Amino acid sequence: GAVVSQHPSWVICKSGTSVKIECRSLDFQATTMFWYRQFPKQSLMLMATSNEGSKATYEQGVEKDKFLINHASLTLSTLTVTSAHPEDSSFYICTGREGGEYNEQFFGPGTRLTVL
Amino acid sequence: GQNIDQPTEMTATEGAIVQINCTYQTSGFNGLFWYQQHAGEAPTFLSYNVLDGLEEKGRFSSFLSRSKGYSYLLLKELQMKDSASYLCAPMDSNYQLIWGAGTKLIIKP
């Protein structure tokens, strides 16, 4: 299957700093990328959907000014958590999809963010 | 609203068979995915059903009944490495995956 990478795998930062997470599709062109967040023992929560070259579509309740998403190319999307706070500590997962909506989403390995 | 109903936790014995049930309610339907998620890792794809019936793939099979809003994942010849959470994720009319909290499967020797 197709491969999606995320970097970093884990990050610890101080409250108030910004953190950037990269999501790359390694062997396919991800026309659409999704960003999810998962708190311990809870379900995945879709944060936003981004199409290459377009602004991301954010889910209700997700602050677009706090979670900046850039999908500048068909193989790279970035999520920047600005002014991170301890409540932003979570497991962030990106997925990439090539082509139409019926196509499978390929998952990245996730990034564990801990904000002190 | 949209919701997923799966058992929170199940326990089974190595070598046995286990069936994980899922009922769902979504706004429209464009198929249903099953994913496996080990602790601390991202989900990995197991199966996709869009038509009624059983899809078999090695030790894993998945069944769908659209009229009943019901699916199950059947795992045969259980191995210790099958200990994980299993996520049932239907796709709604907007092609969005709807996620529940999943079923934590514990395999005992």
Interface residues (C-beta under 8 A of the other chain):
Chain A: G1 K41 Q42 S43 L44 M45 L46 F91 I93 E101 Y102 E104 Q105 F106 F107 G108 P109 G110 R112
Chain B: I4 N30 G31 F33 G40 E41 A42 P43 T44 F45 Y48 L87 M91 Y95 Q96 L97 W99 G100 A101 G102
